[in-house]
Structure formats: structure tokens, C-alpha cells
Amino acid sequence: MTTSYATRLVDGRELIYYDRKPGQDRTAADLRTDLPPAFTTSQMRWNPLFRDYAVIAEHRQERTYRPPADLCPLCPSRDGKRTEIPASDYEVAVFENRFPSLSLASADVIPLIDEPPFRSAAAAGRCEVVCFTSDHDTPFAQLDPEHVRTVIDAWADRTTVLSAIDSVDYVFCFENRGEEIGVTLSHPHGQIYGYPFVPPRFYKTGEALERHRARTGACLQCDLLAAECADGARIITSSTHWVAYVPFAARWPYEVRLVPRRHLPDLPALTDDERDDLAHAYLTVLQAFERLFDTPTPYIAGWQQSPVRRGRDVWHLGAEIFTIRRAPGRLKHLAGSESGAAVWINDVAPEVAAQRLRGERPVDE
């Protein structure tokens, strides 16, 4: 059973420890005296041409950028070195980002603009950092299943808490891994964004799910899952409660969807058995990515949950994991077609990607 302990950092930001081991002392205080006050300027601006928001967050220029390992702000506080985590050790820790893209506090400093075609408002959401382990050198794929279960419980708990914030419409739990992705801190960690709107990609997904339900009476993701299982060519792994597959229309060189067999909207809806099984299935997928190349695989992994206030009955939870590396030493750059027209050109056939992720060698190699 995972327990949590909440405290405050010296500048008022919230910090929550998550533990499965009983009897942990998490009462250590943040003793930093040189931390300047945090200031946020998060603003969301509406683009009427493409009907989406851009977030402007100038204060993020000052965020910590690739510090040496001995100055990592996500390691525990030890030997007189004070970090964002006051405890001398931890299992999983979550805290409010000091340089957030979205901030509830920005409502105090960002004025509302409603002068068509110009519309903007404070990006009144919340951004949290999830430290997966206190060990600076242990990537997620090398954690044991029991530890991963603690991470899953933390994701689920934070989803529940952030969903209760009036201005939050979507909760997105994700991990960016690798310098090629643009990660600025090498400590194993992810983030959770509580958006004050439903991100465009997920808004479109919700519309597709609703149309499919209205037309067929069924869940689109359930139907896709059944079709992929029947075909079998793109399945990476399957278990009692979870299936991982490369989508038929994958955009990225190596891309996997991990979905529960049961129709459910979000991480908090998972049962204990489903969470235990997920820990093993998620590790299987990440380890498959790790085996692709001779050096650590950069990837992005994100949970696509139901919006907070709409379409929950039609939504089917899923994770998306992908890498921008298409071959050893070669990255998939978003060029004109992808960045300009949002039409992806994939260099690797999904069936071939699935074979390699399963550890098989394609016939023509």
C-alpha cells in the first residue's frame, strides 16, 4: 500500500512523498536560505486560425539547465547540499515546478484580454515534477516492479488532486528522457501538467471517440485493440490486463500504445490488480526501447486520460511511448511536412518496428 506525506518547501511550493515501505520519516524541513522568490508569467493566447492555445511563459528562461550530477536539484539533500528534496532519501517525490509553464499564481499578474481577434488569459494550471527515484543514475526501465507501482499510485493520486482544481480541464502525466529530446535535468523524472484547457490532440481524440460511439454504440479504442490483437503483427506484449502494440498508422519510427483491456477513463480508475500488472507491462515496453540501440534510447512517454469534465464515458485510457531516434546516430527531425503541415512521414514501417521492439530481426535484414 502506498502512503503519502505532504509538506512545503521554503518558498511555499508543495512537496509530496510517496512510499510503499512503512515507517519512513519525511519530516525534514527545507533549510535553504538563498532561494529567491518564484515569479510566474504564464499566459495562454488563443489562435483563431487553428483554434488552439499557445502558452507564453517568459520566466522559464531562467530555469536550471543541465547542471553537473553533484549539483542536481532532484537528488536528496545530503552532505550539506540542499536540493528541492529536503529528505536524505526518498522513493518517489512530487513537487510544484519552480519554473512552471502553467501556474495558478499567474492569475494575479496576467490581465484578461478580450479584444477580437486577440484573446488571452492567465494560464491558470499547475505543473508538477515527479522524481521517480532518489538514485540519479537509475533510469525508469531499471526500476523494480514494486517501485514502479509506487510511481503509478503517485500518478493516479495527482490526477485526482489536480482534477479537483476548478480551472484544470486536463491532466497529462508524462516523461521526457534524453538530451536529444531536450531534457535539461538528467535525474530520472517526469512531469504532470494540469492544463486549463483540453490540448488540441486530445480534444480531437474525444471527438473521434464520441462520433464512433454515436455511429456504432461501441468504444473506438476497444475496437482498435480487438483488431490489433486479431492481426497480431504489431503486438509487443500482452498480459492479463494490458496490451502494448505499434499502431497501424504510427507517426514515429518506434511508437507504442499501451492500453488496458478494460474500458476505463483514467489512471485513478485502475484496480490494484491492474496497477500491479501495469508495472510489469510498462517496464516490458521501456526495456524493449532500451534494446533498440547501443546507447540509451531517448523517448517521450505520456498518459492519455479522459478530460476532467467531458467525454469520460467514451474515453479509453492509454499510454503513448515513442522515440525520435530512427536509426543509430540518426534522429527523426520534424521538418516541413511534420512541423508545417502536421503530416508525419515515417521512415520505419510499423510492422518492422514491432519486430525490432520484440527483439526479432526482420527478414530483410
VMD Tcl script that draws the C-alpha trace (Angstrom):
set ca {
  {0.00 0.00 0.00}
  {1.36 3.41 -0.98}
  {1.29 6.18 1.62}
  {1.87 9.88 1.06}
  {3.23 12.74 3.16}
  {2.77 16.38 2.12}
  {4.95 19.29 3.22}
  {6.03 22.72 1.97}
  {9.30 23.98 0.54}
  {10.76 27.22 1.84}
  {9.12 29.29 -0.92}
  {5.69 27.80 -0.26}
  {5.55 25.20 -3.04}
  {4.01 21.84 -2.17}
  {6.09 18.65 -1.94}
  {4.59 15.16 -1.56}
  {6.49 11.96 -0.77}
  {5.08 8.58 -1.84}
  {6.25 5.41 -0.08}
  {5.42 1.71 -0.05}
  {7.95 0.94 2.65}
  {6.36 1.61 6.04}
  {7.75 3.89 8.73}
  {9.58 6.43 6.56}
  {10.38 9.78 8.19}
  {9.60 12.56 5.72}
  {9.52 15.49 8.14}
  {12.88 17.04 7.14}
  {12.47 20.79 6.62}
  {13.69 22.78 3.63}
  {16.61 24.72 5.13}
  {17.61 26.71 2.07}
  {18.06 30.42 2.80}
  {19.25 31.59 -0.62}
  {16.19 30.68 -2.70}
  {14.79 33.81 -4.38}
  {11.00 34.23 -4.61}
  {9.36 32.43 -7.54}
  {7.61 34.59 -10.13}
  {5.43 33.29 -12.96}
  {4.04 34.95 -16.08}
  {2.13 32.07 -17.67}
  {-0.30 33.32 -20.30}
  {-2.44 31.42 -22.80}
  {-3.25 33.07 -26.11}
  {-5.98 31.87 -28.47}
  {-5.17 31.30 -32.15}
  {-8.46 31.66 -34.06}
  {-6.98 30.29 -37.32}
  {-6.09 26.89 -35.90}
  {-8.41 27.01 -32.89}
  {-5.78 26.21 -30.28}
  {-3.84 27.88 -27.50}
  {-0.20 28.90 -27.27}
  {1.29 29.29 -23.79}
  {3.69 32.19 -23.24}
  {5.93 31.69 -20.17}
  {8.87 34.09 -20.27}
  {10.02 33.29 -16.74}
  {11.11 29.81 -17.88}
  {14.21 31.32 -19.49}
  {15.74 31.24 -16.01}
  {15.19 27.52 -15.33}
  {18.04 25.23 -14.34}
  {19.88 23.95 -17.41}
  {21.93 20.73 -17.42}
  {23.74 21.06 -14.09}
  {26.54 18.61 -13.21}
  {25.44 15.50 -11.31}
  {26.83 16.78 -7.99}
  {24.58 19.85 -8.26}
  {21.41 18.02 -9.35}
  {18.37 19.71 -7.75}
  {16.35 16.45 -7.84}
  {18.72 14.34 -5.75}
  {18.08 14.08 -2.00}
  {19.63 16.70 0.29}
  {22.89 15.22 1.60}
  {26.25 16.30 2.98}
  {25.23 19.93 3.33}
  {23.96 20.13 -0.25}
  {20.37 21.41 -0.21}
  {18.10 20.47 -3.10}
  {14.39 20.54 -3.95}
  {14.02 17.36 -1.86}
  {14.86 18.03 1.84}
  {14.85 14.32 2.80}
  {18.13 12.41 2.75}
  {16.45 9.65 0.73}
  {13.09 9.00 -0.94}
  {11.16 6.50 -3.05}
  {9.02 8.82 -5.20}
  {8.64 12.57 -4.71}
  {6.35 15.09 -6.41}
  {6.65 18.86 -6.09}
  {5.39 22.02 -7.75}
  {7.71 23.10 -10.55}
  {9.67 26.24 -9.66}
  {9.60 27.29 -13.34}
  {6.13 26.15 -14.43}
  {4.66 26.50 -17.91}
  {1.25 26.84 -16.23}
  {0.58 28.46 -12.88}
  {-2.42 29.26 -10.73}
  {-0.47 32.25 -9.39}
  {-0.31 33.84 -12.84}
  {-3.97 34.83 -12.42}
  {-2.70 37.54 -10.07}
  {-0.42 39.17 -12.65}
  {-1.80 38.38 -16.12}
  {-4.71 40.54 -17.31}
  {-7.58 39.19 -19.37}
  {-7.62 40.36 -22.99}
  {-10.85 40.00 -24.97}
  {-10.48 42.26 -27.98}
  {-11.17 40.04 -31.03}
  {-9.21 38.70 -32.75}
  {-6.90 38.97 -29.71}
  {-7.95 36.83 -26.75}
  {-5.73 35.77 -23.87}
  {-5.85 34.96 -20.17}
  {-3.70 33.66 -17.37}
  {-2.62 30.06 -17.98}
  {-4.10 29.08 -14.62}
  {-2.99 25.47 -14.41}
  {-0.42 23.57 -12.43}
  {2.90 21.90 -13.29}
  {4.49 19.29 -11.06}
  {7.78 17.41 -11.19}
  {7.73 13.66 -10.44}
  {11.05 12.25 -9.23}
  {10.87 8.51 -9.98}
  {13.75 7.52 -7.69}
  {16.38 9.11 -5.47}
  {19.12 7.31 -7.44}
  {20.47 9.76 -10.01}
  {21.81 7.02 -12.29}
  {18.89 4.55 -12.38}
  {16.59 5.08 -15.38}
  {12.91 4.15 -15.20}
  {13.45 0.95 -17.20}
  {15.74 -0.39 -14.45}
  {13.36 0.16 -11.54}
  {11.78 -2.91 -9.98}
  {8.02 -3.53 -10.44}
  {7.21 -2.69 -6.82}
  {8.86 0.71 -7.19}
  {7.06 1.33 -10.48}
  {3.79 0.55 -8.70}
  {4.57 3.45 -6.34}
  {5.03 5.75 -9.36}
  {1.69 4.58 -10.78}
  {-0.03 5.30 -7.46}
  {1.54 8.76 -7.43}
  {0.33 9.46 -10.99}
  {-3.18 8.35 -10.06}
  {-3.27 10.38 -6.85}
  {-2.00 13.54 -8.51}
  {-4.53 13.09 -11.33}
  {-7.30 13.06 -8.72}
  {-5.93 16.09 -6.88}
  {-5.31 18.22 -9.98}
  {-8.69 17.28 -11.46}
  {-10.33 18.87 -8.43}
  {-8.86 22.31 -9.29}
  {-11.62 24.44 -10.81}
  {-9.50 25.82 -13.67}
  {-7.94 22.48 -14.70}
  {-9.58 20.72 -17.66}
  {-6.96 18.06 -18.49}
  {-4.25 16.20 -16.52}
  {-1.26 14.93 -18.51}
  {1.37 12.70 -16.85}
  {4.49 12.35 -18.99}
  {8.23 11.70 -19.11}
  {10.84 13.22 -21.42}
  {14.02 11.12 -21.41}
  {17.32 12.00 -23.10}
  {19.22 15.10 -24.18}
  {18.06 14.56 -27.77}
  {14.51 15.17 -26.56}
  {15.61 18.41 -24.89}
  {15.74 17.26 -21.26}
  {17.58 19.78 -19.08}
  {17.89 17.61 -15.94}
  {19.31 14.08 -16.26}
  {17.88 12.75 -12.99}
  {15.08 10.20 -13.69}
  {11.94 12.29 -13.55}
  {8.73 13.18 -15.32}
  {6.14 15.89 -15.13}
  {2.41 16.34 -14.62}
  {0.58 19.21 -16.29}
  {-2.85 20.34 -15.21}
  {-3.95 22.25 -18.31}
  {-6.64 24.98 -18.14}
  {-7.94 23.62 -21.46}
  {-8.07 20.28 -23.27}
  {-4.96 20.04 -25.51}
  {-5.94 20.04 -29.22}
  {-4.78 16.49 -29.94}
  {-6.82 15.06 -27.09}
  {-9.80 17.27 -27.94}
  {-9.79 15.75 -31.44}
  {-9.45 12.27 -29.93}
  {-12.51 12.92 -27.79}
  {-14.49 13.98 -30.84}
  {-13.45 10.80 -32.69}
  {-14.49 8.65 -29.73}
  {-17.86 10.39 -29.47}
  {-18.56 10.02 -33.20}
  {-17.67 6.32 -33.12}
  {-19.91 5.74 -30.10}
  {-22.81 7.58 -31.78}
  {-22.36 5.61 -35.01}
  {-21.66 2.11 -33.65}
  {-22.52 2.15 -29.95}
  {-19.00 0.87 -29.22}
  {-15.69 2.25 -27.98}
  {-13.23 3.13 -30.76}
  {-10.18 2.17 -28.69}
  {-11.78 -1.14 -27.69}
  {-12.40 -1.85 -31.38}
  {-8.84 -0.86 -32.33}
  {-7.45 -3.06 -29.58}
  {-9.52 -6.05 -30.71}
  {-8.38 -5.53 -34.31}
  {-4.70 -5.27 -33.35}
  {-4.94 -8.41 -31.20}
  {-6.63 -10.29 -34.05}
  {-3.96 -9.18 -36.53}
  {-1.06 -9.80 -34.13}
  {1.71 -8.41 -36.35}
  {2.21 -5.25 -34.29}
  {1.71 -6.62 -30.75}
  {4.71 -6.02 -28.48}
  {3.44 -7.64 -25.28}
  {0.14 -8.65 -23.73}
  {-0.86 -9.64 -20.22}
  {-3.99 -10.26 -18.19}
  {-4.96 -6.59 -18.10}
  {-2.77 -4.76 -20.67}
  {-1.76 -4.87 -24.33}
  {1.06 -2.93 -25.98}
  {1.16 -2.54 -29.76}
  {2.64 -0.40 -32.51}
  {-0.27 1.50 -34.11}
  {-1.13 0.61 -37.72}
  {-0.68 4.32 -38.60}
  {2.30 5.06 -36.33}
  {3.82 8.51 -36.80}
  {7.17 7.98 -35.09}
  {9.93 5.50 -36.06}
  {9.25 3.45 -32.91}
  {5.91 4.16 -31.26}
  {3.88 2.02 -28.85}
  {0.39 2.32 -27.39}
  {-0.14 0.62 -24.04}
  {-3.84 0.22 -23.21}
  {-5.91 -1.61 -20.61}
  {-8.20 -4.37 -21.82}
  {-10.96 -2.94 -19.63}
  {-12.70 0.23 -20.76}
  {-11.89 2.95 -18.21}
  {-11.23 6.72 -18.38}
  {-8.11 7.43 -16.36}
  {-5.38 6.21 -14.01}
  {-7.40 6.64 -10.78}
  {-9.95 4.14 -12.17}
  {-7.39 1.30 -12.23}
  {-7.85 -1.52 -9.73}
  {-4.97 -2.81 -7.61}
  {-4.55 -5.82 -9.90}
  {-4.49 -3.59 -12.98}
  {-1.86 -1.34 -11.38}
  {0.32 -4.31 -10.44}
  {0.05 -5.70 -13.95}
  {0.75 -2.28 -15.45}
  {4.04 -2.04 -13.56}
  {5.28 -5.17 -15.37}
  {3.81 -4.24 -18.78}
  {5.20 -0.69 -18.69}
  {8.68 -1.96 -17.79}
  {8.49 -4.50 -20.64}
  {7.81 -1.69 -23.12}
  {10.54 0.62 -21.79}
  {13.06 -2.23 -21.77}
  {12.14 -3.00 -25.39}
  {13.02 0.59 -26.28}
  {16.31 0.28 -24.38}
  {17.33 -2.72 -26.50}
  {16.86 -0.93 -29.83}
  {20.25 0.79 -29.92}
  {23.72 0.57 -28.41}
  {23.18 3.78 -26.45}
  {20.23 4.80 -24.23}
  {17.11 5.46 -26.28}
  {15.63 8.96 -25.98}
  {11.86 8.77 -25.62}
  {8.68 10.53 -24.61}
  {6.02 8.63 -22.66}
  {2.66 10.17 -21.85}
  {-0.70 9.09 -20.43}
  {-3.74 10.00 -22.49}
  {-6.52 10.26 -19.93}
  {-10.08 11.47 -20.17}
  {-10.65 15.22 -19.96}
  {-11.76 16.23 -16.49}
  {-15.27 17.39 -17.38}
  {-16.30 15.97 -20.75}
  {-16.49 12.65 -22.57}
  {-15.43 10.47 -19.67}
  {-17.82 7.66 -20.60}
  {-16.44 7.33 -24.15}
  {-12.76 7.70 -23.23}
  {-10.40 4.70 -23.05}
  {-7.15 5.25 -21.13}
  {-3.88 4.70 -22.96}
  {-0.18 5.48 -22.81}
  {1.89 6.52 -25.81}
  {5.64 5.87 -25.82}
  {7.82 6.90 -28.75}
  {11.38 7.77 -29.69}
  {12.67 10.37 -32.13}
  {15.65 8.13 -32.99}
  {15.09 6.33 -36.29}
  {18.47 4.57 -36.55}
  {21.80 4.55 -34.66}
  {23.07 8.12 -34.64}
  {20.09 9.39 -36.62}
  {17.12 11.35 -35.31}
  {13.68 11.87 -36.76}
  {13.57 15.65 -37.15}
  {10.23 17.38 -37.60}
  {10.74 19.16 -40.92}
  {8.38 20.95 -43.28}
  {5.66 18.30 -43.62}
  {5.51 17.49 -39.92}
  {6.07 20.93 -38.36}
  {4.41 22.98 -41.07}
  {1.53 20.76 -42.21}
  {1.24 18.29 -39.31}
  {1.56 15.36 -41.75}
  {4.02 12.80 -40.43}
  {6.35 10.90 -42.77}
  {7.51 7.71 -41.02}
  {10.81 6.12 -42.09}
  {10.11 2.76 -40.39}
  {7.15 0.51 -41.22}
  {5.11 -0.19 -38.05}
  {5.35 -3.96 -38.63}
  {9.16 -3.74 -38.82}
  {9.26 -1.52 -35.73}
  {7.17 -4.08 -33.85}
  {9.57 -6.90 -34.82}
  {12.57 -4.94 -33.57}
  {10.81 -3.98 -30.34}
  {10.02 -7.67 -29.77}
  {13.73 -8.40 -30.20}
  {13.22 -10.09 -33.56}
  {15.27 -9.43 -36.66}
  {13.22 -8.51 -39.72}
  {13.54 -10.99 -42.59}
  {15.17 -8.49 -44.98}
  {17.99 -7.57 -42.58}
}
mol new
graphics top color blue
foreach p $ca { graphics top sphere $p radius 0.5 }
foreach p [lrange $ca 0 end-1] q [lrange $ca 1 end] { graphics top cylinder $p $q radius 0.2 }
display resetview
